[in-house]
Structures are given as structure tokens and as C-alpha cells.
Amino acid sequence: MPRAIKTPRDDDDDMTRPKLTYLDMRGIAEPIRACFRIGGVEFDDVRVSYEDVRRSRETLPFGQVPTLELDGRVYSQSGAILRCVGRMTGLYPSDEETDARLRVDMILDVVRDVNQILAPVWYHNVFPRTEGELREETHLEEEEIGRMVHLVNTVMLPPRVKQIEKFVASSSVEGPFVCGAKLTVADLSLHRLLTGLGPNGDYCDGVCVSELPPRLALLVEAVERIDGVIS
Ligand SMILES: N[C@@H](CCC(=O)N[C@@H](CS)C(=O)NCC(=O)O)C(=O)O
């Protein structure tokens, strides 16, 4: 049976301080960092280079970052980590809150879908790194990247953004967030994506959502009013 791990929410003097390891950028780890900050949970915010990732690949569960070290064990996958830290900090709905839980998971999954569309543009490659390396055979030239970015901006993203807008607006509980009045990890994840894809965004070179629809603009504003979101 998997052993229970100690977390900073447990009443235990020898609890370990969580260690989050990621590149020195906002990237896909920023919602996790924000979650720790908002929840007032102290953590080690370890920033590494691609070279460091390459060197320590064998010790990482899937050879990549982010990783979370808790109670001496190392975990990975940004979605799994975000859910875990969300549970520690009260920003992930409980088992009993079925509607809220599903809404949050749906948003986390749709953000992952968008990330998958962006991956070739990030890597200039059809595939992400394998064993720390990008394959020569599948390298994408500037001109191909340009065409992909154009398609992402004009064909792939606009309907997704519309769907997310409609979905967020469909909450049965009043309030600016995905689950109405209560902030969750889904809002942090959406905030990261949508601000990163804004006109001055740092999420993916050339990819831009020029204007957010009203409900999503409201969500972004509401998230930014929360202490700890912006580091
Ligand atoms: N599905 C993984 C993707 C992780 C990932 O792509 N990590 C990249 C940085 S954003 C990485 O570690 N790249 C270095 C490498 O693969 O060598 C997650 O969500 O955590």
C-alpha cells in the first residue's frame, strides 16, 4: 500500500519543507508557486537550468521538471503537483464537491491540451526532448514554425478560448472564478495561460490571444487581486 506522506498541513514537528524544482522562468510551474504563496506554505523554490535537468535526468521520475520533493520523495508532472499543493492549501475542491472538482479538473485538462498544441512551437520540433535531447530529424525550420504560429493564432486557439469563456460563465455559483466565488487551482492555471498569451506574454513566442472575452478578463482581474499571485 502506498505510504502516507507528511505535508506542511499535518500537525507534525518533523514535517519536511516542500521543495519545488523548475527552470528559472514562470513556465508551467508558476501556478504551483502561486498556490504555495497564497496558502502561506513555505517552500524551497529551486531554479535550475536545462543543463542541470539534463545532468540529473536519471533521478527525475520522467526525466523532466517541475518536480516536488516531499518527505524525501520526488514527484513530477505539473498537474499532479498542482492538485497536491492545491489540496495542501485548500485550493482544490474536496471529494464531496463533485461539481467544483470536475470543473477544476476540466480546466486543468484543457490547459494541458493547449500546452500540447504549443509544444512544437516551444521546442521548434515535432517532438519534445527525449532523453534530454531534441531530435535532429524532426527539427522544424523557422518558416514552418511561422506557419504553425499563424495557425495556432487564427484557427486553433480562438475557438478554444471561446469554449473556455462559455464554460467559465456556466458556473452555477456566482463569482468571478471557475467555481464561482472561491479561488481554486484552475483559476491559477488559467491566469498563467491567459496572461502568458497576452500581448506582452512570455508563454510561447509569437502565440497571442489579442483580446480576452469579458468573463475571462474578469477572472484574470480577480485572480490578480489575490495576495501572492504575482511574485
Ligand atoms: N507533462 C510534463 C511536462 C514537463 C516538461 O515538459 N518539462 C520541461 C520544462 S517545461 C523540461 O523538463 N524540459 C527539459 C528536458 O526535457 O530535458 C508536466 O506537465 O510536468
The ligand as an ORCA input file, in Angstrom:
! r2SCAN-3c Opt
* xyz 0 1
  N       3.959     16.799    -18.756
  C       5.046     17.404    -18.026
  C       5.892     18.210    -18.976
  C       7.166     18.659    -18.316
  C       8.084     19.382    -19.258
  O       7.840     19.496    -20.476
  N       9.161     19.918    -18.675
  C      10.165     20.625    -19.443
  C      10.232     22.090    -18.994
  S       8.705     22.930    -19.275
  C      11.543     20.020    -19.159
  O      11.791     19.473    -18.095
  N      12.433     20.133    -20.133
  C      13.798     19.694    -20.003
  C      14.032     18.357    -20.639
  O      13.068     17.712    -21.094
  O      15.207     17.950    -20.706
  C       4.466     18.289    -16.891
  O       3.357     18.803    -17.031
  O       5.134     18.420    -15.862
*
